[in-house]
Amino acid sequence: MTRHAPIALDTVWPGRSYPLGATWDGQGVNFAVFSKHAEKVELCVFDDKGRYERQRIVLRERTDDVWHCYLPQARPGMAYGYRMHGRYKPEEGHRFNPNKLLLDPYAKDLAGELRWSDALYGYTLGSKREDLSFDRRDSAAFMPKGRVLEPAFTWGDDIRPHVPWQDMVIYELHVRGFTRQFPAISEELRGTYAALGSLPVIDYLQRLGVTTVELLPVHAFLNDRHLAEKGLQNYWGYNTLAFFAPEPRYSCSGKVKEFKTMVKSLHSAGIEVILDVVYNHTCEGNHLGPTLSMRGVDNASYYILNGGERRYYDDFTGCGNTVNLEAPRALQLVMDSLRYWVQEMHVDGFRFDLASALAREAGKVENLGTFFAAIRQDPVLSGVKLIAEPWDLGHGGYQVGNFPAGWAEWNDRYRDAVRSWWKGDGGAVGELARRLAGSQDIYGWSGKRPHASINFVTAHDGFTLADLVSYNDKHNEANGEDNRDGSSNNLSWNCGVEGPTSDAQVIALRERQKRNLLATLLLSQGVPMLLAGDERGNSQGGNNNVYGQDNETSWIDWTPSEHAQALHDFVARIVALRKQHPSFRRRSFFRGKRADESDSKDVVWLRPDAAEMAPTDWEDEHVRCLGMLFSGTGLIDLGERGETQRDDDFLLLLNAHHELLPFMLPARRTPWRLLIDTAQDLGGEAVVGEARYPLQGRSLALLRNERENGA
């Protein structure tokens, strides 16, 4: 941050209406803020730390509803905010209150932190109706301020990894939680962007085989008041305050360039960076929430208001409000933010929280609506990776399989199918087979490929893998909501004992179940997503909703243990196997046909007697064992030039029954070789000499048959 002595900004030039935000051009700073309904706008200048208001400047220039000025004396590091004058008529959708200092929606850096106070509310807190009171207390002392940013950064030869979709192994992690207890990092770096970009962390990710990290929200966010009053912190960050500014709590230097350095370091190791972004709502909440930024700048333009009574918001997110992407300036805000993170911060893509909310027009989900059309035609954004969480909380919000071309989706049907199968539920075999094969029934109809399915068994929201096999019920008492929060439908099984145990048999079964779930994930068609820490059995003590637990409950435990190391090595070995063999990374769906008359079908589903599954088998509630035989010849069009590659034949065996089942192996000229068996410690390949493979209860096995001239 550039320090400058306090000066009076006596010279004010008209400036320009574009770009929005505070823009340093090497000589001065241009300020531009949109408000269609404001009647007067004041730019408030503070000291560098944002503590004292030094000057107010009335913006007299207004172009296309953008208020602007240029200050030739201003420099990077200057803290600022806005005060908006206009009607306070909540019943008409207007909530202007010049007593409330407002954060610039385009602020790229922040000075200071928000401190909760009743003065942050536009109405008198405690009044029966917020539209019948008007709070005159000044909120500036409690608000973070925008800070003029010097954007210069030496990117050098930074190159985006551009990992092909089918080759990706996504690793969902929390910047703070992943690094807070990482043993090879100095204490002052832990929990920060600098830690994530450090050599020990990068080495760990590379050895595991990760190609892409997906970061939980790093846009600056608010710590909810109800959490602060309980002594908790907003940990996940799905409560955005500033769409352009990196979260300051994750920075050890206090400088934006720390985030850029992290991205550059990960790129140098060939690792992509995808951001989990929250554009569907903001931290200002419902009609009783605080006035911090967009609500006070132009409430009626930025949010979807209820058509019947405009003092209320249409809430499709469960967080009190929904950003109105039908409004041109709100859409521009989101698009400008996305481009900023790609062009200035060099990120490789985005995972959109509650993406269905972004598609709503007139309250209905329109998959080819304004936002998606804007993304598709944008020369910057159409070239990055786009992943949807394909649902929201409103009517018609569940849209798995319906997002436009160019989008991949979190596939919760994959999660539920795999959990149900290994839990031992009946009637799960057909659903499991469809998910193993890439979910063609969900994505194939629209011309998409298997990589449209982001497969996951666990994610930040819910049980970790270790807890999935250790708890039948959630244990969220520490959240202070009487265990009412978090999902009760976890499709989990505790293997006979709830929570921690010293029973050796239960422990062994849980370790096997972890291997079953992870191996299934990594050997399925589609893009696998691992939850950070699952590869070493990280537990949250049965808490499936740690959004407010910024502590040891949610931080990854890196304590060395024999089980943790064994599971890590198992995952790394399967990731390497996936990378080595294109059969697990198909760009096209299976056809169930022969590549030619002399070859076998590209995929065959088998019973334990080696007979092909019949229609009645798929409907049998008692089926707990399945074989998936897929051919390595043809139909694996991996090359950009359309060439095909040949691979070996593979046989994937899955037994969710509790007893051993001998599985008849398909006849081949050469013996089958065992690559993986989750029921035994297998360091390499082993020749299978018998016609039947003894598939242990609750286990998975993968066998390979080498083809002549195979890849």
N, C-alpha and C positions, 0 to 999 in steps of 0.2 A: 504494500500500500504506500502510495506517495504521500508524504507529510507536507502540509503547507501551512503557513501562518494564517491566522484568521484575517480575512479581508472583507471589505464591503463590496458586494457585487453591484457596483454602481452602473455598469454598462450592460444593458439588456438589448440584444438584437432580436429581430423577429424569428429567426431560425426557420426550421422546416418541419413539416408534418410527418415526415418519414426519414429514417425509421423510428418506430415507437420506442419509448424507453429513454435512458440517458446514454448518449453516444459521444465518446471522446474521440476527436479527430486529429489530435496532435497539437491543436491550438486552443481549443475550448471545448465546451460540452453543449450538445443540443438536447433539449428536453422536449418530449412529445408524449401526451397522454390522451387517450380517447375518452370522451364522455358526450353522448348525444343529448342527454337531458340536463346536464349541469348548467347553471346560470352564471357561475363565476368559479375560477380555478386559481388557487394559490400554490406556488412552489415554495416549500419550506426548507431552508438550508440550515444544517446542523454542524456542530463540530465533528471531527473525523470519527469519534467514538459514538456519535449519535445521542449525546446526553443533553446538549443545550441547543435550543433553537436560536439561531443568530439573526435570521432575516426571512422575511416573506416577500415573495415576488409575485405580483398578479400577472397571469398569462393573458395578454391582451390579443394575441393572435389566435384565430380559430379557422381551421381549414378542414372542410369535410368532417366536422365534429371532432377534430383533433386539435387540442390546445397545445401551443408550442412556444418556445423561446430558445435563444442561444446566448450562453454566458461565456464570453471570451476569457474571463478571469478564472473560470472554474477549472479544476484539475481532478485527475483520478484520486480516489480516496475520499472525496467529498460525500458526506451523508445527506440524505434528502428524503422528503415525503411530500404528500399532497393534502390539501384541504379543499373539499368540494362544497360549493354552495348551490342550493337548489331546494326543491320542494321536499318536505318530509311528509309524504302521504303514502304510508304503507299500503293502504287499501287500493291505491292506484299503481303500486309497484315501485314507488320512489322512496328512498331512504337516505337522502342527503342530510349530512350533519357536519358542518365545518368545525365543530369541536373535536371531531375524531380525526387524528392524523392517519393517513392512508398509505399503505405500502404500494408503490408503483407495481402494477401487474407484470411489468417487463423488467423489474429489478434483477440484475445479474449477480449481485453480491449483497450481503446484508451486514449491517452494523448494529450490534447489540442483540439482545434476546427479548422475546415477549415475556412480560411479567403480568400474571393475571390480576385484573382489577375490575371492579364494577364500571369504571370509567371507560372501558373498552366497548361498552354497549351503547347503541344509538338511542335507546330508550332507558327509562329508569328501571333498573333491574328490580323485580319484585312487583311491578305493576301488573294488574290483571290482564291488560291488553297493551302490547307494545306500541300500537298505533294511537294510543290515547295519551302517551307521555313522550317527552323529548328531553334527553339528558344533555346538560350543558357543561359537564365536566370535561376538561381537556385530557385526552388519552395519550399525548405525545410521550410522556415520561415512561409509559409502559409498553410502547411499541418498538419493534425493530425498525430500522430505517433502511432504505435502499442506499447503496454505495456505488459511486461512479467507478467503473472497472477499466483498468488498463488491460486490454485483451491480448497484447503481444505475448507470443510464446514460440519458442524455437522447436517446431515439430521435426525439423531435419528430414530424414528419409522415412518417416513413419508411413507404414503401408498397412492397409486393412488386410487382415488375413483372408477374407472372402472364403471361408470354409464352405464347401458345398453342403446344401441342406442335408443330404443323405449321410454325410460323414460326421455330422455334428453329434457331440455328447455334451448336453447342457448341464450346468452345475448351478443350481439356484442357491444363492448365498446372501447373507446379510453382512454388509461391510464391517459393522462393529462386532456382531456376534461371532463371525468366523475368525476374526483376528484378535479378539479381546484377550484370549488366553493362549494364543499360539506361542509355543515355547521358544522358538528360535528368533523371536522378535523382541527388541528392547521395549521396556515398559512404556516409555514415552510415545512410542509409535503405535502401540496396540489399540485396536478399535478405529483405525483411521484409513483414509485412502492411501496414505504412504505405506502403511502396513500391507495392504492388499497388493500393492505394486512392488513389494520387496522381493529380493531373490529367494529367501526361504519359502515364501508362499508360492511364488511362481514355480519353483522346483517341485513343490508338493503337487500342484495342479498338473504339471507336465508328467510326473511319474504316475499319477492316477490315470492320465489319458484324456483329461478334460480339453475340449476344443473351444468352449464358449461359457463364459460366466454370465449368469443372469442375476443382476443386483436388485434386491428389494429396494423400494423407493429411496432415491437420493436427492429428489427435489426437496428444497427446504420445506419442512413441515412443522406443524404445531403440536405441542404437547397438550392434549385435551385437558380442560379444567377439571373434569370429574376424576381423571387419573391423577392429576397433580394433587388434588385434595386428599387422595388416598395414599399419597406417597409413591405413586407409580409413574412410569414414563411411557409415552407412546413409543413403542419399540419398532413396530413394522414400518411406520411412516406413511400409512395410507390416509393422509390428512393434509394435503398440500396447501402451503401458504404462498409459495413463489415458484412458478413453472420454469424459470430460467436459472435460478441460483442453486448451487450444490448445498446440501445440508451442512451447516457449519459445524455441527457436533461431531462430524466424521473427519474433521481436518485438524491435524496437529499444528499446522503452520498458520492457519487462519487465512490462507490464500487460495484463490480459485485454481491457480496453476498446479496445486497439489493433485487435484483431480485429473488434470491433463497429463501430468507426469505418470500417474497410475495407468491411464489408458495407453500411453506410449510404451510403458514397460511391458504391459500385457501383450500388446501388439508385437513387440519385438520377440516375444516367445511364441508367437503364432496363435495367441488366445484372443478370441473375440469378446467384446463387451456389449451386452444387451441390458437395457434399463427397463425395470418394471415401472410404468408411468401411470399416474392417476389424473386423468383429465376429465373424468366423469362428474366429479364434485370438488368442492374446496372445503377448507377447514372452517368456513364461516357458519356452516350448519343451517338449521332451519330458521324460521321467522323469529325465534327467540335467541339466536346466536349473536356473537359479537360483530362489530363493524370494523374490519381490518384492512380490506383492500377492495375487491370487485363489488361488494355490496354497497360500499360508500361511493365508489367511482361511478358506477351506473348499474344499479341493481336490475333495472328492467331490461337492460341489454345483455347482461351476462348470464342470467339464470332463467330456467324454465319456471314461469309463474303459473299458478293455478288459474285456469280460465274463468272460474266462477267467482273467486275471491283472491285478488292479486296480492294480498298480504301474505298468502301462503305460497309455498313452493311445491311443485310436483317432484316428489322424491322417488326416483327409480333406483337409488343407490343404497338406501338404508342409512345414509349419513346426513340427511336433512335437506339437501338440495341437489340439483342436477344442472350442469353447465349447458347452456343453450347453444348447441352447434348449428342451429338453423339461423342464428343471428350472425351476420357477416363478420362483425368485429370479434365476436367470441371465437368463431371459426378461425379467423386470422391469428388470434392469440395462440391457439393450439398449434396451428401450422407453423407459425414463426418459432415457437418453442421447439418443436420437433426438428426443424431445420437447424436451429442454433446448436442443439446437442449433436447433430451429425456433422455440421460444417465447422463449428468452433471447438467442440469437445471431442470430436472424432469417434463417437460411439457407433456401433455397428448395427443397431436395431433396437426394437422396443417390444415389450410385452405389455399390452393394454389392459389395465384393470377394468373389470365390468364393461367390456367393450360394447355390449349391446346398448348400453346407455348412450354411447356416442352415435348410434345409428337412429335414435328416435327422432321422428318428425311428426308433429301434431300428436305426440304421445305414443306413436306406434313405431315399432322397429322396422326401419327401411334399410335393408342390407346394402342396397346400391344407392344410398342417399348421399347427401351433400358431403359429409366428411369423407366417405370412402371414395367418392368421385374425385375429391380434391387430392387425396393421397395418391390415387392411381395416376393422375396426370402430372403430378409434381416430379420434376426431373431429378430432385435430390432424394425425396422420400420413397419414390417408387423403386429405388435401387437398394434399399436396406431391408433387413429382415423384420417382418411384421408378424407378431403373434397375438392372437386375441384370447382373452378369457371370455368365452362366448356366451355369457349370460349376464343378466342383472336381476334386480329384485322386483321389477315391474311385470305387468301382464304381458305374456308373449316374449319375455326376455331370454328364455332358454333357446339358443340358436346354434347349438353344436352342429357343424356340418354345413351351415348356411352362409358363412362369410365369403366375401368375394375372392376372385382369383388373386393370387399373390399373397394371400394370408394363410398362415398356419394357425392351429388352434390347440389350446389345452384340451385334451380329450378325457373328460371325467368318466366316460363310459369304459375306457381302457382301465382306469384306476379301479373302478368298482368290479369289473369282470375279473381282474387278476386277484384282487382281495378276496372276492367271493370264492373263487376256485381254491385258493390255498387255505382258506378258512374251512373248506370242506362242505360248502353249501351244495345242495342238489340242484339239478337243472342248469348248471353253469357252463356246460361243455361247449354248446354252440356259440354262446357269447364270447367265451374265451378264444375259440378258434378264429372268429372274425377279428378280434383285437390283435392276436398274434400275427395275423396276415396283413395288418396295416389298415384295417377299418375301411375296406373298399365300400362297404354298404353305406358308410357315412360320407366319404369324400369322393368316391369314384364317379358318382353320377354327374358331378360338375366338371369333370375333366382334370381334377387334381390328382396328385401323386401321393404315395405313402407318406412322404415327409410333411404333408399337411397335418398329420396327427402328431402332436407333441405328447408322447406317452409318459405317464408318471404313475407311480404307486403312492408316493408321499410328496407333500409340498409344505411350504411354511405354514399354511393354514390346515391344522389337523395334527394327528399323531405323527411323530417321527417313526422310522422303520422299527427301531427297538421297542417303542411303545406300542406299535401296532401288533406285535407278537407277545406283549407282556400285560396288556390291559384289555378287559372286556368293556370297561366303562371309562369315561373321562373323569379326571380328577383336577378340577379347575378352581378349587377352593381359594387358592392364593390370589385369584383375580378379584376377589371381593364382591362377587355377584351370586353368592350362594350356589355355585356350580350350575347356574342356569345358562351361562354363556357357552358358546362352542357347540358343535354338532354332536348329537347323540347317536347318529347313524354312521358309525365308523367302520363297520364290516371288519372288526378286529377280533382276535382270539388270543387269550392269554396263555394258551398251552397248558391250562390246568391250575394255575396259581395266579392270583391277581397281584401284579407288581413284583418287586424284588423277591428273590428266593435263593436258597442255598441248595435246593434239590438239583442234583447233577443231571438227572434225566430231563427235567423241565428245561434246564439251561441248554442242554445239548439239542433239544427239540427246537427251542427258540433260535439258536444259531443256525440250524438247518433251515428253518422257515425264512430267516433273513436271506440266506443264500438262494433259496427258491425264488423269492420275490425279486431279488436283484438280478439273478440270472434270467428270469423271464423277461424283465424289463429290457435288459441289454441285448437279448437275442430276438426280440420282436421287430417286425418291420415298422418303420416310422422313426421319429427322432426321440431318443431316450432323454429324460430329464431326471437327474439325481438331486435329491435334497442334500445340501452340504451337511456332513457329519454322519449320514446314514451309512457310509462306507466303513465307518468304524464303530457303529452301534451307539451313536449318541442318543441320550434319553432326555426327555423333559419331565420326567416323573409322572407321566400320565396326563399332563396338561396339554390339551389339544387346541388351545387358543391363547398363546403367549404374547398377544399383541401389546400388552402393557407390562411385560416382564423383562425389563432391561437389566438383567442380572444373571447369576449362574444358572438359573432355570433355562434360559434361552441361549446363553452363550455355549458354544461347542466346547465340550470337555476333551482336552487333548492328553489326558493322563495315559501314559503307556500301559497297555495290557496285552496279554497273549491273544485274547479274543478279538480285540480291536485290530491288532496287526494282521491276524489271519484273515479277517473279513476284508480289510483294505487290500491285501495281496490278491484275494479272490476276485474282487471287483476290478483291480488293475489288469489281471490276467484276462478276464472276459472282455474288457474294453479293448485290449490289444488284439484279441481274437476277432472281435467285431471289425476292427480296422484292417486286419490282414485278409479277411474273406468278404468279398463283395456280396455273397449270398445273403448277408445280414443287413445289407445297405441298398436294397433294390430301389431303383428309380421308378419302376413300374409295378403295378399290382400283379399278383399271380393270376393266371388265366384258367388253371385247372386243366390245361391241355398239354399235348406233347409238343416239344420243339420241332421234331420231325418224326417220321414213321418209325425210325430205329431207336428213338429215345423214349423215356418215360415222361409222365406228366410232370409239370413243373412243381406241383405240390400234391401230395396224397395224404389224407387223414386216415390213420390206422387205429385199429383195435389191438389189444394185447396179443391176439392170435395172428396178427399181421394181415388180417382181412381189412379191406377198405370200409370205413364207416358207412353204414347204410342209413337211409332217412329215419328209420325207427330208432337207431342208436342215438341220433342227435336229440331225440325227444325223450330219451330214457333218463328219468330223474336220478337213477342210481349210478350213472357213469361217472367215475372218478379218475379214469386213466385215459390218456390220449397220446398218440404218436403223430408227429408232423414230419413227413419225409419230403424234402425239397431237393430238386435237381439243380446241379450247378451248370448245366448247359443252356445257352441261349437265354433270351428274354431278360437278361441283366444288362440293359443298355446304360452303361455307366459313363461313357465318354461324351464330351461335348460335341464330338463329330458324329455321334450316333453309332459308334462301334459297340460291339458286344464283347463281354468277357466270359471266360469259362472258369468254373470253380469246381470244387469237389461236391459230392452229395453229402447231405447232412440229415441226421435223424434226431429230432428233439423229442424226448420222452418226458411226460409229466404225470406223476402219480400223486393225487391228493388223498388217496385212501390210506388208512393207517397201517395196512398190512402189505407185505412184499407181494409183487405181482410179476411173474416171469413174462417177459415181453419177447415175442418171436421176432427175430431180426429179418428184414427182407434179404433175400438171397442176392449175393454179389460175387463176382469173380475173385475179388480180393477181400481180406478180412476187414471187418469194421474196427475202427480205432476209437477208444473212449477218450474224450477230451475233458468232459466235466461230469462229475457225479456229486451232487450236493450232500450225499450220505457218506462220503468218504473223502479223505485227504488225498488229493491226486495232484502231484506236482508236475506231471507231463502227460504224454499220451501212453495209452496201454492197449495192446492188441486184445480184442475180444474173440476168444477161440470157440465159444459155445454158440449154438443156434438160438438159444434164449438168453436174454440179458436179465439178471436178477434185479429188478427195479424195486428198491427198498420203499417202504411206506413213507409217504410225505417227502418225496424227493424228485429231483429233476436230473436227467442225464442228457448229454449231447454226444453223439457219435459221428464220426467222419468216415466216409469211404472215398479213397483217392481215385480219381478218374485218370485215365491215360490222357496226357497232354492237358491235365487240369491246371488251373492258375495257381 
